[in-house]
Amino acid sequence: MAITDRVPTMRITSRAALRYFQPVIGRKPWAVKLGWGSFLTFEFGQRVRQGEFWRGTWHLWIYMCTWHLDGPRGLLIHSESPRPMIARIIRRFSGYRLSTVEIGPRASWTRLEFDDKYRLTCTPFSREEEMDSDPSYYWIFFMPPHRTLSVRPRNLITINRSDEPRKRNS
């Protein structure tokens, strides 16, 4: 690995974070899935084999958070909806283009909009989680080459290497 390939953990602003989504704005994810619990994954770009799984060049993992998905007529599902309902509805999002991504003040929420009519809003699990001195990441965006954009409440937005162990306090 060349020394120029190394990306130290770096805190960035929410405005800077949004620029990392530019390669996938206007693209349809080729797979949207319900994972463990209420985790969601979105695959964008070329298919890349990772062990026994296929992932996209860009991979968004909605993770340790509460989320809700709204459509033109209101709430469709949320992170506490029955798993079969979540799985059925979320699979359809492989047919919709990611139109915009917004990150709220102090990274207290993130909203992804699809085809300008479906909105997925992610927030910390609770006010306590948001105020915790070391809150969990609530989404991670894997990007080439071996980088992640990770977001935690209180404006803890970082760029990290995806192929190196991450320190919890970074």
C-alpha positions in Angstrom: 0.0 0.0 0.0 1.4 3.4 -1.0 1.7 6.0 1.8 -0.8 8.2 -0.2 -3.4 5.4 0.1 -3.5 5.8 3.9 -6.5 7.7 5.2 -6.3 8.6 8.9 -9.5 9.0 10.9 -10.6 12.5 10.1 -13.6 14.4 11.5 -15.5 16.4 8.9 -18.6 18.7 8.7 -22.0 17.5 7.6 -21.7 19.7 4.5 -18.4 18.0 3.6 -20.0 14.6 4.3 -22.8 15.2 1.7 -20.2 15.5 -1.0 -19.2 11.8 -0.6 -22.7 10.8 -1.7 -22.4 12.6 -5.1 -21.4 9.4 -7.0 -24.6 7.7 -6.0 -27.1 10.6 -6.2 -29.4 9.8 -9.2 -28.6 6.1 -9.1 -30.8 3.2 -8.1 -29.5 0.8 -5.5 -29.3 -2.7 -7.0 -30.2 -4.3 -3.7 -31.9 -3.0 -0.6 -32.3 -5.5 2.2 -33.4 -5.8 5.8 -30.6 -7.3 7.9 -30.3 -8.3 11.5 -32.8 -6.5 13.7 -33.9 -3.4 11.8 -30.6 -2.8 10.0 -31.0 -1.8 6.3 -28.4 -2.1 3.5 -28.3 -0.3 0.1 -25.9 -1.4 -2.6 -24.8 1.0 -5.3 -22.4 0.7 -8.2 -20.6 -2.4 -9.5 -21.0 -5.7 -7.8 -17.9 -6.6 -5.7 -17.4 -10.1 -4.2 -16.6 -9.9 -0.5 -16.1 -13.3 0.9 -19.3 -15.2 0.2 -21.4 -12.0 -0.3 -21.8 -9.5 -3.1 -21.7 -5.9 -2.2 -21.8 -2.7 -4.2 -18.8 -0.4 -4.8 -20.8 1.9 -2.5 -22.6 0.2 0.4 -24.8 2.1 2.8 -25.5 0.4 6.2 -28.3 1.9 8.3 -27.4 0.6 11.6 -27.8 1.5 15.3 -30.7 3.9 15.0 -34.4 4.4 14.8 -35.7 5.1 11.3 -39.0 5.7 9.5 -39.9 5.6 5.9 -42.5 8.0 4.6 -44.2 8.0 1.2 -46.4 10.5 -0.6 -49.3 9.6 1.7 -47.4 9.4 5.0 -45.7 6.8 7.1 -45.1 3.4 5.3 -42.9 1.6 7.9 -40.5 2.2 10.7 -37.8 0.4 12.5 -40.2 -1.3 14.9 -42.7 -2.5 12.2 -43.1 -6.2 11.7 -40.0 -7.7 10.0 -42.0 -9.3 7.1 -43.6 -5.9 6.4 -40.2 -4.1 6.4 -38.6 -6.7 4.2 -41.5 -6.6 1.6 -41.6 -2.8 1.4 -37.8 -2.1 1.6 -37.1 -4.5 -1.3 -39.0 -2.2 -3.6 -36.4 0.5 -3.2 -34.1 -1.1 -5.6 -36.4 0.5 -8.2 -36.0 4.1 -6.9 -33.2 6.6 -7.5 -31.5 8.2 -4.5 -32.4 11.9 -5.1 -31.0 13.7 -2.0 -29.3 13.2 1.3 -29.6 15.6 4.2 -27.8 15.6 7.5 -29.5 17.6 10.3 -27.9 20.0 12.8 -25.2 18.3 14.9 -25.9 15.1 12.9 -29.0 14.6 15.0 -30.8 13.1 12.0 -30.2 12.0 8.4 -32.8 11.9 5.6 -32.4 10.0 2.3 -34.9 10.8 -0.4 -35.7 8.5 -3.2 -37.3 9.7 -6.5 -38.2 12.9 -4.7 -41.2 11.2 -2.9 -40.0 8.6 -0.4 -38.1 9.7 2.6 -36.0 7.5 5.0 -35.2 9.4 8.2 -32.7 8.0 10.7 -32.3 9.3 14.2 -30.4 8.1 17.4 -32.3 5.5 19.4 -33.0 7.9 22.2 -32.2 11.3 23.7 -29.8 9.5 26.0 -28.0 7.9 23.1 -27.7 11.3 21.4 -26.2 12.8 24.6 -24.0 9.8 25.4 -20.3 10.6 25.6 -19.5 7.9 23.1 -22.7 7.3 21.0 -23.0 4.5 18.4 -22.6 5.1 14.7 -26.1 5.2 13.2 -25.0 4.7 9.7 -21.9 3.9 7.8 -21.3 4.5 4.1 -18.6 2.3 2.5 -16.9 3.9 -0.5 -13.9 3.2 -2.8 -11.0 2.9 -2.2 -11.4 1.3 1.3 -13.0 4.3 3.0 -16.0 4.8 5.2 -18.1 7.8 6.1 -19.5 7.2 9.6 -22.0 9.3 11.4 -22.8 9.5 15.1 -24.9 12.1 16.9 -23.4 15.4 18.1 -21.7 16.1 14.7 -19.3 13.1 15.1 -18.8 12.6 11.4 -15.7 10.8 10.3 -13.8 9.4 7.3 -12.0 6.1 8.1 -10.2 3.3 6.4 -12.6 0.3 5.9 -9.7 -2.2 5.8 -8.2 -1.3 9.2 -9.6 -1.8 12.7 -11.5 1.2 13.9 -10.8 2.8 17.3 -14.1 3.2 19.2 -13.4 6.8 20.1 -12.5 8.0 16.6 
